[in-house]
């Protein structure tokens, strides 16, 4: 075999091994949350107290006056393709 062919074959093997290791690492983390849920399912959990009210149709008359700073979600720079001298 030529040296170039050996180098390519070695690189392919190294890439294949790296892919297998990465796939194994990703798959090893799957399913661990279910074991914790099953272990905690037998115990009663203390909940946070909440207030509940029925929904009522009607006008919304509540107004809030406050100072605030608004920030855009998306922003774009507008520049011309040509410049005038």
C-alpha positions, -999 to 999 in steps of 0.1 A, spaced: 0 0 0 12 35 -7 18 59 22 -10 83 11 -35 54 11 -24 43 46 -28 79 59 -63 82 44 -73 48 59 -59 57 93 -78 91 92 -110 73 82 -106 48 111 -99 76 135 -130 95 124 -152 64 127 -139 57 162 -145 94 172 -180 92 158 -187 60 178 -173 75 210 -194 107 205 -226 87 198 -219 65 229 -215 96 251 -247 112 238 -267 80 243 -253 73 277 -272 103 291 -306 92 278 -331 77 302 -315 86 335 -343 111 344 -369 83 343 -351 64 370 -351 94 392 -388 101 385 -397 65 393 -377 67 426 -395 99 436 -430 88 425 -436 69 457 -430 100 479 -455 127 483 -442 161 474 -452 193 492 -467 217 467 -466 255 466 -498 271 478 -516 290 451 -548 310 448 -574 300 422 -603 320 408 -628 314 380 -624 331 347 -650 359 340 -657 376 307 -657 414 309 -639 446 300 -603 451 311 -601 485 328 -568 481 346 -542 506 334 -505 509 346 -484 540 342 -447 535 346 -413 544 332 -395 517 312 -367 511 288 -377 491 257 -352 468 240 -358 453 205 -361 415 201 -345 417 166 -324 445 152 -311 452 117 -286 478 104 -298 496 72 -270 507 49 -271 518 13 -253 497 -14 -238 529 -29 -225 561 -12 -229 596 -25 -198 618 -24 
